Amino acid sequence: MTELFITGGIVYTPEGPRDVDIHITDGMITGVGAGRSIPAGAEVVDATGMYVLPGAVDVHVHGRDPGFPDKEDFGTLTDAAAAGGVTTVLDMPNTVPAVDSAGVLEAKAALAHSKARVDFGLWGLIRSSSTPDQLEAMAAAGAVGFKAYLGYAFNLSQKRVQYSPDLDDPDLEAPPDYGTLARLAPEVARLGVPLAIHAEDPTVLAAFRRPLLTYSDLLAARPPEAEAVAISAAAAIAKESGVRLHVAHLSSALGLSAAEDAIRNGAPLNLETCPQYLLLTDADFERAGNAMKMLPPVRYASDRAALVEGLARGVIKVVATDHAPHTDNEKSNTFEDALPGSPGVQTLYLSCLDLAKKLGDVWLAPRWVSEGPADAAGLQESKGTIAPGFDADLVIVDPNRKTQARSDHMRSRQRHAALEGMEFGFGIEDVYLRGESVLSNGRVRGRMVRPALVAR
């Protein structure tokens, strides 16, 4: 039996921040309270002057593995995650082969386990050809949920992704339509896992399609109407079927408005946004360059303000990253040819702590990156909370140390990120995964997590 005792820090608990000690036995939190006696033989960590926070759960990462290991693999992904206080990552299914069957999911899980330094979960893919039986088998194999890319076309067998849907190209698989979602949503609801969508309506995107020569072209080609239309249509399906609809990377004021209308009308929506949409605007392109090319795009100051306000009100409950690296060479092409996406998992916690502090309550950050995501992914019985019975996934943060996002400190394969150059008023000191240090020695191997299938 191994025991760890963390003392002296300000601990974020379900009751809020408290001056308490944490007792950990064999990787699980067994006690939280003031004045606890230290067991004989326990390792003691003095966290005086520090914040002790639950490890972050990033529900939206693209590890690129298998298929694109030159962009990222589970080793570099989870190394970056560990450095940023993210102790669980949920990887998206657009790898090669696409995660559209139980066999592929199990093979990807084995690959991830051989490399991962933090815990991980895997999303399954919904294609136009998906069947209820396939979804049931993937859920039984441990899928945390299912993702439908409404604004993309794929030919993953050739490692080709068309970032604007081309419905007339016979070599590309068109995005799943709303009929596919309506057909499969009842099965996803029965399985008790979320249905995530990339919320951009393909017909709206097709109508606004144009060459992407400048950042203004990108904004014009991916208008907020595409996001709002997709959210409204998918929300109607969610309301009828009862499926928990997870709206990924919400990017616009119009999309937020559509989502709030749907929630008021009884649709079971969960909203996710990302640090890039909370911290950046189109004006940042001059500084960030191609690193800021992503889908959906970073928009205007009014969109950022609406998303920050929605997060502060608790309408948006999840901040994830859409961590989507490419090689530095792929990002250094002309703007038109540069591939969309940016790494972000390493700066998730720091950026959210900084934003929460500016909003007047630093303790909002663990709600956004730990509690909310764990609940959204069905992991609320083991992750995202510092309380007895939970995994001892902990982050010790220095509230008086500044950290700058620098390319030479990035552990992802893509070194230049959209938040590069930004300074955050916190520093991550130590990270523990199930009671073992991952930040200092890198010896801990992650395990696959499965959702707690509970009624909501």
KOLNUTOR-28399 format. One record per residue: x, y, z of N, C-alpha, C in turn; residue in one letter; residue number from 1. Coordinates in steps of 0.05 Angstrom, whole numbers. Example, Ala and Ser with C-alpha at 12.3 -4.5 7.8 and 13.67 -1.06 7.14 Angstrom:
<pts>
       nx       ny       nz      cax      cay      caz       cx       cy       cz   resn   resi
      264     -114      156      246      -90      156      264      -66      156      A      1
      257      -45      142      273      -21      143      258        1      157      S      2
</pts>
This chain:
<pts>
       nx       ny       nz      cax      cay      caz       cx       cy       cz   resn   resi
       17      -24        0        0        0        0       18       25        0      M      1
       12       43      -18       27       68      -19        9       91      -10      T      2
       20      109        6        5      131       17       19      157       11      E      3
        3      177        5       12      204       -1       -4      224       15      L      4
        8      243       27       -5      263       43        3      291       33      F      5
      -17      307       24      -11      334       14      -23      353       34      I      6
       -5      370       44      -13      388       66       -6      417       60      T      7
      -20      435       73      -13      463       72      -24      480       50      G      8
      -36      467       29      -46      482        6      -75      491        9      G      9
      -84      509       -8     -112      516      -10     -124      497      -31      I     10
     -142      480      -22     -152      458      -39     -180      465      -50      V     11
     -183      461      -76     -210      465      -88     -226      440      -84      Y     12
     -247      442      -67     -264      419      -61     -292      425      -72      T     13
     -310      405      -71     -338      410      -80     -351      433      -65      P     14
     -341      439      -41     -353      460      -25     -338      487      -30      E     15
     -319      487      -48     -303      510      -53     -275      508      -42      G     16
     -259      530      -43     -232      529      -33     -231      526       -3      P     17
     -214      508        7     -211      503       36     -182      498       43      R     18
     -175      505       67     -148      499       78     -150      471       91      D     19
     -146      451       74     -149      423       84     -125      407       73      V     20
     -122      383       84     -102      364       76     -115      342       59      D     21
      -99      329       43     -110      308       26      -94      282       32      I     22
     -108      261       38      -96      235       43     -103      217       19      H     23
      -82      205        7      -84      188      -17      -74      161      -10      I     24
      -89      140      -17      -80      113      -13      -83       98      -39      T     25
      -61       86      -49      -61       71      -73      -75       85      -96      D     26
      -69      111      -99      -78      126     -122     -106      138     -119      G     27
     -120      133      -97     -147      143      -93     -147      162      -69      M     28
     -163      183      -71     -167      201      -48     -183      187      -27      I     29
     -172      185       -3     -186      171       19     -194      190       41      T     30
     -184      214       41     -191      233       61     -185      262       54      G     31
     -203      280       60     -199      309       56     -209      323       81      V     32
     -191      337       95     -200      351      119     -177      365      132      G     33
     -184      383      151     -165      398      166     -154      382      190      A     34
     -129      386      196     -117      374      219     -115      343      219      G     35
     -114      332      196     -112      302      194      -84      293      202      R     36
      -83      271      216      -57      260      224      -44      246      201      S     37
      -18      249      199       -3      238      177        4      209      183      I     38
       -5      190      166        1      162      172       31      156      171      P     39
       39      138      188       68      131      189       76      119      161      A     40
       99      128      151      109      118      126       98      132      102      G     41
       79      151      105       67      165       81       87      185       70      A     42
       87      188       44      102      209       31       87      235       36      E     43
      101      256       43       88      281       50       97      302       30      V     44
       77      317       19       83      339        1       73      365       14      V     45
       90      383       18       83      409       30       75      428        8      D     46
       50      435        7       39      453      -14       33      481       -3      A     47
       46      489       19       42      515       31       44      537       10      T     48
       25      555       10       25      577       -9       15      570      -37      G     49
        8      545      -41       -1      536      -67      -31      530      -68      M     50
      -42      529      -93      -68      519      -98      -66      489     -105      Y     51
      -84      473      -94      -85      445     -102     -112      441     -116      V     52
     -111      434     -142     -134      434     -159     -138      406     -171      L     53
     -163      399     -178     -167      373     -192     -154      374     -220      P     54
     -143      352     -229     -132      351     -255     -153      357     -276      G     55
     -144      371     -297     -163      378     -319     -170      354     -336      A     56
     -195      355     -346     -205      335     -365     -210      349     -391      V     57
     -192      345     -411     -196      358     -437     -212      339     -454      D     58
     -237      346     -459     -255      328     -473     -253      330     -504      V     59
     -234      346     -514     -233      351     -542     -204      355     -551      H     60
     -191      333     -557     -164      334     -568     -162      317     -593      V     61
     -143      324     -610     -137      308     -634     -109      299     -632      H     62
     -105      274     -622      -78      264     -618      -65      254     -644      G     63
      -80      252     -666      -70      245     -692      -59      217     -695      R     64
      -62      201     -674      -50      175     -672      -71      153     -669      D     65
      -73      134     -688      -55      128     -710      -62      144     -735      P     66
      -44      143     -754      -49      155     -780      -31      179     -786      G     67
      -27      197     -767      -12      221     -772        9      226     -750      F     68
       25      206     -744       44      210     -721       65      231     -726      P     69
       68      240     -750       87      262     -755       75      289     -744      D     70
       48      290     -741       36      314     -730       35      312     -699      K     71
       29      288     -689       26      284     -660       22      254     -656      E     72
       30      243     -633       23      216     -625       15      217     -596      D     73
        6      194     -585       -4      194     -558       18      201     -538      F     74
       43      196     -545       65      204     -527       68      233     -525      G     75
       71      247     -547       75      276     -547       49      290     -537      T     76
       26      280     -545        1      292     -536       -1      292     -505      L     77
        4      269     -493        1      266     -464       24      278     -449      T     78
       47      280     -462       69      295     -449       61      324     -446      D     79
       50      336     -468       41      364     -466       18      367     -446      A     80
        0      347     -445      -22      348     -426      -12      348     -398      A     81
        7      330     -391       17      328     -364       31      354     -356      A     82
       46      366     -375       59      392     -369       39      414     -363      A     83
       15      411     -373       -5      432     -369      -26      426     -348      G     84
      -22      404     -333      -41      398     -312      -66      384     -322      G     85
      -65      373     -346      -88      358     -357      -82      329     -353      V     86
      -98      316     -336      -93      288     -328     -111      268     -342      T     87
     -130      278     -358     -147      260     -375     -152      274     -401      T     88
     -147      261     -423     -154      271     -450     -173      252     -464      V     89
     -192      264     -478     -211      248     -494     -206      254     -523      L     90
     -197      233     -538     -187      237     -565     -208      233     -585      D     91
     -208      250     -605     -228      250     -626     -223      228     -647      M     92
     -244      219     -662     -242      195     -677     -233      197     -706      P     93
     -224      221     -715     -217      224     -743     -187      218     -747      N     94
     -180      195     -738     -153      184     -743     -155      163     -765      T     95
     -132      150     -771     -132      131     -793     -123      104     -782      V     96
     -140       83     -782     -167       83     -793     -187       99     -775      P     97
     -209      108     -787     -229      122     -771     -240      104     -750      A     98
     -246      115     -726     -256       99     -704     -286       96     -707      V     99
     -294       78     -725     -322       74     -732     -331       45     -725      D    100
     -314       30     -711     -322        3     -703     -308       -4     -677      S    101
     -319      -25     -664     -307      -33     -638     -278      -43     -642      A    102
     -273      -57     -664     -246      -67     -668     -226      -45     -671      G    103
     -232      -24     -686     -214       -1     -689     -210       13     -663      V    104
     -232       17     -648     -230       30     -622     -211       14     -603      L    105
     -214      -12     -602     -197      -28     -585     -168      -27     -593      E    106
     -163      -27     -620     -135      -25     -629     -123        2     -622      A    107
     -139       23     -625     -129       50     -618     -124       52     -588      K    108
     -142       40     -572     -138       40     -543     -112       27     -535      A    109
     -105        4     -548      -80      -10     -542      -56        7     -550      A    110
      -58       21     -573      -36       39     -581      -33       61     -561      L    111
      -55       73     -553      -54       96     -534      -42       86     -507      A    112
      -50       63     -498      -40       53     -472      -10       49     -473      H    113
        1       43     -496       30       38     -497       46       63     -496      S    114
       33       86     -499       48      112     -500       39      132     -480      K    115
       14      131     -471        1      153     -457       13      156     -429      A    116
       18      181     -421       27      188     -395        5      197     -377      R    117
      -18      203     -388      -42      210     -372      -65      192     -381      V    118
      -87      193     -366     -110      176     -373     -123      187     -398      D    119
     -136      170     -412     -148      177     -438     -174      163     -442      F    120
     -191      175     -459     -216      163     -469     -217      168     -498      G    121
     -234      152     -512     -236      153     -541     -265      158     -549      L    122
     -269      177     -567     -294      182     -580     -297      163     -604      W    123
     -321      154     -609     -327      139     -634     -338      158     -655      G    124
     -335      150     -680     -343      167     -703     -371      158     -713      L    125
     -387      178     -719     -412      173     -733     -408      181     -762      I    126
     -413      161     -780     -412      166     -809     -440      163     -820      R    127
     -444      170     -844     -470      167     -857     -479      138     -857      S    128
     -459      120     -858     -466       91     -860     -467       77     -833      S    129
     -463       92     -811     -463       79     -784     -490       66     -778      S    130
     -489       45     -762     -513       31     -754     -515       30     -724      T    131
     -539       27     -713     -542       24     -684     -525        2     -672      P    132
     -522      -20     -686     -506      -43     -676     -477      -35     -673      D    133
     -467      -19     -692     -439      -10     -691     -435        8     -667      Q    134
     -454       26     -662     -451       44     -639     -453       28     -613      L    135
     -470        9     -611     -473       -7     -587     -446      -22     -581      E    136
     -434      -33     -602     -409      -47     -599     -387      -29     -590      A    137
     -386       -4     -601     -365       15     -593     -369       23     -564      M    138
     -394       28     -556     -399       35     -528     -391       13     -509      A    139
     -396      -12     -517     -388      -34     -500     -358      -36     -499      A    140
     -344      -28     -520     -315      -28     -520     -303       -4     -505      A    141
     -320       14     -496     -310       36     -479     -312       64     -490      G    142
     -324       68     -514     -326       95     -525     -340      114     -505      A    143
     -328      137     -502     -340      157     -483     -364      171     -495      V    144
     -367      169     -522     -389      182     -536     -384      180     -565      G    145
     -400      195     -581     -397      194     -610     -397      222     -621      F    146
     -380      225     -642     -376      251     -655     -386      251     -683      K    147
     -401      271     -691     -410      275     -718     -398      302     -728      A    148
     -383      300     -750     -371      324     -762     -389      334     -784      Y    149
     -405      355     -777     -425      365     -796     -412      383     -817      L    150
     -389      393     -813     -377      412     -832     -353      402     -847      G    151
     -348      376     -847     -325      365     -859     -333      342     -879      Y    152
     -316      338     -898     -318      314     -915     -291      299     -912      A    153
     -293      272     -913     -269      256     -907     -263      236     -929      F    154
     -238      231     -932     -229      206     -946     -205      197     -929      N    155
     -211      185     -906     -191      179     -886     -173      156     -896      L    156
     -183      139     -913     -166      117     -923     -142      128     -938      S    157
     -145      152     -949     -123      165     -963     -111      188     -947      Q    158
     -118      188     -921     -108      209     -903     -114      237     -914      K    159
     -138      240     -924     -145      265     -936     -170      276     -922      R    160
     -169      301     -914     -192      314     -901     -198      339     -917      V    161
     -223      342     -925     -232      366     -939     -245      384     -918      Q    162
     -234      407     -913     -243      423     -891     -268      439     -898      Y    163
     -275      441     -923     -301      451     -931     -315      428     -945      S    164
     -340      422     -938     -354      399     -949     -358      403     -979      P    165
     -349      384     -995     -353      384    -1023     -373      361    -1030      D    166
     -398      368    -1032     -418      347    -1034     -418      334    -1062      L    167
     -403      346    -1081     -403      335    -1108     -379      318    -1115      D    168
     -360      316    -1096     -335      301    -1102     -340      272    -1095      D    169
     -339      254    -1114     -345      226    -1109     -323      212    -1092      P    170
     -300      224    -1091     -278      211    -1075     -279      218    -1046      D    171
     -297      236    -1038     -299      245    -1010     -326      235     -998      L    172
     -324      228     -974     -349      220     -959     -362      245     -948      E    173
     -386      250     -956     -400      274     -946     -405      272     -916      A    174
     -407      295     -903     -413      295     -874     -440      281     -869      P    175
     -443      269     -845     -469      258     -838     -490      281     -838      P    176
     -513      275     -848     -534      296     -849     -552      294     -824      D    177
     -571      312     -823     -589      312     -800     -606      287     -799      Y    178
     -612      275     -822     -627      250     -822     -611      228     -809      G    179
     -585      227     -813     -568      208     -800     -569      212     -769      T    180
     -567      237     -761     -568      243     -732     -595      235     -721      L    181
     -617      241     -735     -643      233     -725     -646      203     -723      A    182
     -634      189     -742     -636      159     -742     -621      147     -719      R    183
     -597      158     -713     -580      146     -693     -582      158     -665      L    184
     -593      181     -662     -595      194     -636     -609      177     -615      A    185
     -632      164     -622     -645      148     -601     -627      126     -590      P    186
     -610      114     -608     -591       93     -598     -570      105     -580      E    187
     -559      128     -587     -539      141     -570     -552      148     -543      V    188
     -577      157     -544     -590      163     -519     -594      138     -502      A    189
     -601      116     -514     -604       91     -500     -578       82     -487      R    190
     -556       86     -501     -530       78     -491     -521       96     -468      L    191
     -532      119     -465     -526      137     -442     -500      152     -445      G    192
     -491      156     -470     -467      172     -475     -474      196     -491      V    193
     -457      217     -492     -463      241     -507     -459      238     -537      P    194
     -473      254     -552     -469      258     -581     -457      285     -585      L    195
     -432      286     -594     -418      311     -599     -420      319     -628      A    196
     -422      344     -633     -423      354     -661     -403      376     -666      I    197
     -390      375     -689     -377      398     -700     -399      414     -714      H    198
     -406      436     -701     -431      450     -709     -426      471     -730      A    199
     -424      462     -755     -424      480     -778     -441      467     -799      E    200
     -462      480     -807     -481      468     -827     -467      467     -854      D    201
     -466      443     -866     -451      441     -892     -463      456     -915      P    202
     -489      459     -915     -502      473     -938     -496      503     -936      T    203
     -495      514     -911     -487      542     -908     -458      546     -916      V    204
     -441      528     -908     -413      530     -915     -410      528     -946      L    205
     -425      511     -958     -423      508     -987     -431      534    -1001      A    206
     -451      548     -990     -461      573    -1002     -441      595    -1000      A    207
     -423      594     -979     -404      616     -974     -376      608     -982      F    208
     -373      586     -996     -346      576    -1002     -332      595    -1021      R    209
     -306      599    -1016     -289      617    -1031     -260      610    -1027      R    210
     -241      620    -1043     -213      616    -1038     -205      630    -1011      P    211
     -189      617     -996     -181      628     -969     -154      641     -971      L    212
     -153      664     -983     -128      678     -987     -120      695     -963      L    213
     -139      704     -948     -134      721     -925     -151      712     -901      T    214
     -145      723     -878     -161      716     -854     -190      726     -858      Y    215
     -194      748     -871     -221      758     -876     -237      738     -893      S    216
     -223      725     -912     -236      704     -928     -245      681     -911      D    217
     -229      673     -892     -236      651     -874     -261      658     -858      L    218
     -262      682     -847     -285      691     -832     -310      691     -849      L    219
     -307      700     -874     -330      701     -892     -339      673     -900      A    220
     -321      655     -903     -327      628     -912     -339      610     -891      A    221
     -334      616     -865     -345      600     -843     -361      619     -825      R    222
     -384      629     -835     -399      649     -820     -413      637     -796      P    223
     -420      654     -776     -433      645     -752     -461      632     -758      P    224
     -473      640     -780     -499      627     -788     -496      597     -790      E    225
     -473      588     -800     -468      559     -803     -469      545     -776      A    226
     -457      558     -756     -457      547     -729     -485      547     -717      E    227
     -499      569     -719     -526      572     -708     -546      553     -720      A    228
     -545      550     -747     -563      532     -760     -559      503     -752      V    229
     -533      495     -750     -527      467     -742     -536      462     -713      A    230
     -531      481     -695     -540      478     -668     -570      475     -666      I    231
     -584      492     -679     -614      492     -678     -625      466     -688      S    232
     -614      456     -711     -624      432     -723     -618      408     -705      A    233
     -593      406     -696     -585      383     -679     -600      384     -652      A    234
     -605      408     -642     -619      410     -617     -648      400     -619      A    235
     -661      404     -641     -688      393     -645     -687      363     -644      A    236
     -667      351     -655     -664      322     -654     -658      313     -626      I    237
     -642      328     -611     -636      321     -583     -661      323     -566      A    238
     -677      343     -570     -701      346     -554     -720      323     -559      K    239
     -722      314     -584     -741      292     -590     -730      265     -580      E    240
     -704      261     -582     -693      234     -576     -684      232     -547      S    241
     -678      255     -534     -668      255     -507     -638      251     -506      G    242
     -624      250     -528     -595      247     -528     -582      272     -516      V    243
     -560      268     -501     -545      291     -491     -527      302     -514      R    244
     -534      325     -523     -520      337     -546     -497      355     -536      L    245
     -473      348     -543     -449      363     -535     -441      380     -559      H    246
     -443      406     -557     -436      425     -578     -407      432     -574      V    247
     -390      423     -593     -361      427     -590     -353      455     -600      A    248
     -332      465     -589     -318      490     -596     -337      512     -605      H    249
     -355      520     -587     -374      542     -593     -357      567     -597      L    250
     -362      582     -620     -344      603     -627     -358      630     -632      S    251
     -384      632     -631     -397      657     -639     -420      665     -620      S    252
     -425      691     -620     -448      701     -605     -474      689     -616      A    253
     -476      687     -643     -500      677     -655     -504      647     -648      L    254
     -483      632     -648     -485      604     -640     -493      601     -612      G    255
     -482      617     -594     -490      617     -566     -520      624     -563      L    256
     -529      643     -578     -558      651     -576     -576      628     -585      S    257
     -568      614     -607     -583      591     -616     -584      569     -595      A    258
     -561      565     -582     -560      544     -562     -577      551     -538      A    259
     -577      576     -529     -593      584     -506     -623      582     -513      E    260
     -630      589     -537     -658      585     -545     -666      556     -543      D    261
     -649      538     -552     -655      510     -552     -657      499     -523      A    262
     -639      509     -506     -640      500     -478     -666      509     -464      I    263
     -673      534     -470     -699      544     -458     -722      528     -468      R    264
     -720      516     -492     -742      500     -503     -740      471     -496      N    265
     -721      464     -478     -720      437     -467     -701      418     -480      G    266
     -684      428     -497     -664      410     -510     -641      405     -490      A    267
     -632      380     -487     -610      373     -468     -583      379     -481      P    268
     -574      404     -480     -549      412     -492     -528      416     -471      L    269
     -503      409     -478     -480      417     -463     -461      432     -481      N    270
     -452      456     -472     -437      474     -489     -408      474     -481      L    271
     -391      472     -501     -362      473     -498     -351      496     -514      E    272
     -333      511     -503     -317      530     -518     -288      526     -512      T    273
     -270      542     -524     -242      538     -522     -227      564     -515      C    274
     -203      562     -503     -189      586     -496     -185      605     -519      P    275
     -180      595     -543     -176      613     -566     -200      631     -571      Q    276
     -224      621     -566     -248      638     -571     -253      657     -547      Y    277
     -242      650     -524     -245      667     -500     -224      688     -497      L    278
     -201      685     -510     -179      703     -506     -171      719     -531      L    279
     -177      709     -555     -168      721     -580     -191      733     -596      L    280
     -184      750     -614     -202      760     -634     -188      760     -661      T    281
     -203      768     -682     -191      769     -709     -166      786     -710      D    282
     -165      807     -692     -142      825     -692     -116      810     -684      A    283
     -118      788     -670      -94      773     -662      -80      759     -685      D    284
      -93      757     -708      -80      744     -731      -54      757     -738      F    285
      -53      783     -736      -29      798     -743       -5      788     -726      E    286
      -10      780     -701       11      770     -683       15      740     -688      R    287
       -7      725     -688       -4      696     -688        0      683     -715      A    288
       -9      697     -736       -6      686     -763      -21      660     -767      G    289
       -9      642     -783      -23      617     -790      -29      599     -766      N    290
      -16      603     -744      -22      587     -720      -51      592     -711      A    291
      -63      614     -719      -90      620     -711     -110      611     -732      M    292
     -101      599     -753     -120      588     -773     -132      562     -761      K    293
     -158      562     -756     -172      539     -745     -201      540     -752      M    294
     -215      518     -748     -243      516     -755     -259      505     -731      L    295
     -280      520     -724     -288      546     -734     -268      568     -727      P    296
     -268      590     -741     -247      610     -737     -252      627     -711      P    297
     -230      638     -701     -232      659     -681     -245      683     -694      V    298
     -265      694     -681     -281      715     -694     -275      743     -682      R    299
     -296      757     -676     -293      786     -669     -295      790     -639      Y    300
     -289      814     -630     -289      821     -602     -317      817     -590      A    301
     -338      822     -606     -365      818     -596     -371      788     -591      S    302
     -360      771     -607     -363      742     -603     -348      734     -577      D    303
     -324      743     -575     -309      736     -550     -323      745     -525      R    304
     -334      770     -526     -347      780     -502     -372      764     -495      A    305
     -387      755     -516     -411      739     -511     -404      712     -499      A    306
     -382      700     -509     -374      674     -499     -364      676     -470      L    307
     -348      696     -464     -338      700     -437     -362      704     -418      V    308
     -381      720     -426     -404      725     -409     -421      700     -405      E    309
     -424      684     -427     -438      658     -424     -424      639     -406      G    310
     -398      639     -406     -382      622     -388     -385      632     -360      L    311
     -384      657     -355     -386      668     -328     -414      663     -317      A    312
     -434      663     -334     -462      657     -324     -467      627     -320      R    313
     -449      611     -329     -453      582     -325     -469      569     -347      G    314
     -476      583     -369     -489      571     -391     -470      552     -406      V    315
     -446      562     -410     -425      545     -421     -411      532     -397      I    316
     -410      506     -397     -399      492     -373     -372      478     -378      K    317
     -363      478     -403     -339      463     -409     -320      481     -426      V    318
     -295      482     -417     -274      494     -434     -255      471     -441      V    319
     -252      465     -467     -234      445     -477     -216      459     -497      A    320
     -199      444     -511     -179      458     -528     -182      455     -558      T    321
     -195      433     -567     -193      426     -595     -164      425     -604      D    322
     -147      415     -586     -119      411     -592     -116      397     -618      H    323
     -105      410     -638     -104      399     -666      -78      407     -680      A    324
      -56      394     -672      -30      402     -684      -26      391     -712      P    325
       -9      405     -726        2      396     -752       32      400     -749      H    326
       46      392     -770       75      397     -769       80      427     -773      T    327
      102      436     -763      108      465     -767      110      472     -796      D    328
      119      453     -813      121      458     -841       93      462     -853      N    329
       74      445     -844       47      448     -855       34      474     -846      E    330
       41      485     -824       30      510     -815       45      534     -826      K    331
       69      530     -838       84      552     -848       80      557     -878      S    332
       61      543     -890       53      548     -918       40      575     -921      N    333
       32      582     -945       15      605     -949      -10      602     -932      T    334
      -24      623     -927      -49      621     -911      -69      602     -924      F    335
      -71      604     -950      -90      586     -964      -83      557     -960      E    336
      -58      550     -960      -50      522     -959      -44      512     -931      D    337
      -41      530     -912      -35      522     -884      -59      506     -873      A    338
      -54      484     -860      -76      467     -849      -87      480     -823      L    339
     -113      477     -819     -125      490     -796     -121      473     -770      P    340
     -116      487     -748     -113      474     -722      -89      485     -707      G    341
      -90      483     -681      -69      492     -664      -67      475     -639      S    342
      -42      470     -629      -40      457     -603      -51      475     -581      P    343
      -60      463     -559      -71      479     -538      -72      465     -511      G    344
      -68      439     -510      -73      425     -485      -54      434     -463      V    345
      -30      442     -470      -10      450     -450      -17      476     -436      Q    346
      -33      493     -448      -39      519     -437      -68      521     -427      T    347
      -83      499     -428     -112      500     -420     -115      510     -392      L    348
     -103      497     -373     -108      505     -345      -98      533     -339      Y    349
      -74      539     -348      -63      566     -342      -80      588     -354      L    350
      -89      584     -379     -104      605     -392     -131      609     -377      S    351
     -143      587     -368     -169      589     -354     -166      601     -326      C    352
     -145      594     -312     -139      607     -287     -136      637     -290      L    353
     -122      645     -311     -117      673     -315     -143      687     -322      D    354
     -160      675     -339     -186      687     -346     -204      689     -322      L    355
     -205      668     -306     -222      667     -282     -214      689     -263      A    356
     -188      692     -259     -178      713     -241     -187      741     -251      K    357
     -186      745     -277     -194      771     -288     -224      776     -284      K    358
     -239      754     -283     -268      756     -279     -275      759     -249      L    359
     -255      757     -232     -259      762     -203     -262      737     -186      G    360
     -259      713     -198     -263      688     -182     -245      667     -195      D    361
     -221      664     -185     -202      645     -197     -213      616     -194      V    362
     -231      611     -175     -241      584     -170     -261      575     -191      W    363
     -268      593     -210     -285      584     -232     -269      565     -250      L    364
     -243      568     -252     -227      553     -271     -230      523     -268      A    365
     -228      511     -244     -231      482     -242     -260      473     -249      P    366
     -279      490     -246     -306      483     -255     -306      479     -286      R    367
     -292      497     -299     -292      497     -329     -276      474     -340      W    368
     -254      468     -328     -235      448     -340     -235      421     -327      V    369
     -248      419     -303     -248      393     -289     -276      383     -283      S    370
     -291      397     -267     -317      388     -259     -336      386     -283      E    371
     -339      408     -298     -357      408     -320     -351      387     -341      G    372
     -326      385     -350     -319      365     -370     -323      337     -360      P    373
     -315      331     -335     -319      304     -325     -349      296     -325      A    374
     -366      314     -318     -395      309     -318     -405      305     -347      D    375
     -395      322     -365     -404      321     -393     -397      294     -405      A    376
     -374      283     -397     -364      258     -409     -372      233     -394      A    377
     -388      236     -373     -397      213     -357     -375      202     -339      G    378
     -355      219     -332     -333      210     -315     -335      222     -287      L    379
     -359      232     -280     -362      247     -255     -359      230     -230      Q    380
     -358      204     -233     -355      187     -209     -325      182     -203      E    381
     -307      190     -220     -279      184     -215     -260      207     -221      S    382
     -269      227     -237     -251      248     -246     -263      276     -239      K    383
     -246      296     -238     -254      323     -238     -261      335     -210      G    384
     -257      319     -189     -265      328     -162     -245      319     -142      T    385
     -239      335     -122     -222      327      -99     -240      320      -76      I    386
     -245      294      -73     -263      284      -52     -257      254      -49      A    387
     -262      243      -25     -258      215      -21     -272      198      -42      P    388
     -258      177      -52     -269      159      -72     -261      166     -101      G    389
     -249      190     -105     -241      198     -132     -212      192     -137      F    390
     -205      189     -162     -177      186     -170     -161      210     -160      D    391
     -137      205     -150     -120      227     -140     -105      240     -164      A    392
     -121      253     -181     -110      269     -203     -109      298     -194      D    393
      -85      308     -188      -82      333     -174      -62      351     -188      L    394
      -66      377     -187      -48      397     -198      -42      417     -176      V    395
      -16      420     -171       -7      440     -151        3      465     -167      I    396
      -10      487     -161       -6      512     -177        5      534     -158      V    397
       25      547     -168       36      571     -154       21      595     -164      D    398
        6      609     -146      -10      632     -155        7      657     -157      P    399
       33      655     -152       50      679     -153       72      677     -173      N    400
       71      657     -190       91      653     -211       78      657     -238      R    401
       91      672     -256       81      677     -283       93      656     -302      K    402
       77      649     -322       85      631     -343       79      643     -370      T    403
       98      643     -388       93      652     -415       92      629     -434      Q    404
       72      629     -452       70      609     -472       91      613     -493      A    405
      111      595     -493      134      598     -511      138      573     -528      R    406
      145      577     -553      148      554     -571      169      535     -561      S    407
      191      545     -548      212      527     -540      205      511     -515      D    408
      181      517     -503      172      502     -480      149      482     -487      H    409
      140      484     -512      118      467     -520      127      438     -524      M    410
      110      419     -514      118      391     -516      103      377     -539      R    411
       84      390     -551       71      380     -574       90      381     -598      S    412
       85      365     -619      102      366     -642      101      393     -656      R    413
       77      405     -657       75      432     -668       83      452     -646      Q    414
      103      467     -650      114      484     -630      100      511     -628      R    415
       91      521     -650       79      548     -651       48      546     -648      H    416
       37      559     -628        9      556     -622       -4      583     -623      A    417
      -31      583     -624      -46      608     -626      -42      626     -602      A    418
      -37      615     -578      -34      631     -554       -4      638     -549      L    419
       13      632     -567       42      637     -563       47      666     -557      E    420
       64      670     -537       71      697     -528       54      708     -505      G    421
       31      696     -500       14      705     -478       26      697     -452      M    422
       22      714     -432       32      709     -405        9      704     -385      E    423
       12      684     -369       -8      676     -350        3      680     -321      F    424
      -14      689     -303       -5      696     -276       -4      672     -257      G    425
        3      649     -267        4      625     -250       26      607     -261      F    426
       35      588     -244       55      568     -253       47      541     -243      G    427
       49      521     -259       43      493     -251       68      481     -239      I    428
       67      473     -214       90      462     -199       91      432     -201      E    429
       69      418     -195       69      389     -194       43      379     -205      D    430
       44      355     -218       19      342     -228       20      313     -220      V    431
       -2      304     -209       -4      276     -200      -27      262     -215      Y    432
      -21      238     -225      -41      221     -237      -45      197     -219      L    433
      -69      195     -208      -74      173     -189      -52      170     -168      R    434
      -45      194     -157      -26      194     -135        3      192     -142      G    435
       10      190     -168       38      188     -176       45      212     -193      E    436
       70      221     -190       79      244     -204       82      239     -233      S    437
       71      256     -250       75      254     -279       91      277     -290      V    438
       91      300     -276      105      323     -287      135      320     -283      L    439
      144      309     -261      172      309     -255      187      285     -266      S    440
      174      261     -268      189      238     -276      178      224     -301      N    441
      153      228     -308      143      217     -333      141      187     -334      G    442
      140      174     -311      141      145     -311      113      132     -310      R    443
       93      148     -303       66      137     -300       54      132     -327      V    444
       40      110     -331       27      104     -356       -3      107     -352      R    445
      -15      121     -371      -44      126     -369      -60      101     -375      G    446
      -85      101     -366     -104       80     -371     -128       91     -386      R    447
     -143       73     -398     -167       81     -412     -190       85     -391      M    448
     -204      107     -394     -227      112     -377     -253      107     -392      V    449
     -273       99     -377     -299       93     -389     -320      110     -375      R    450
     -341      118     -390     -361      135     -377     -377      120     -357      P    451
     -386      135     -337     -405      124     -317     -433      127     -329      A    452
     -446      105     -337     -471      107     -351     -494      110     -331      L    453
     -499      134     -324     -519      140     -303     -541      157     -316      V    454
     -565      154     -306     -587      169     -316     -584      199     -309      A    455
     -592      216     -328     -591      245     -322     -619      256     -324      R    456
</pts>
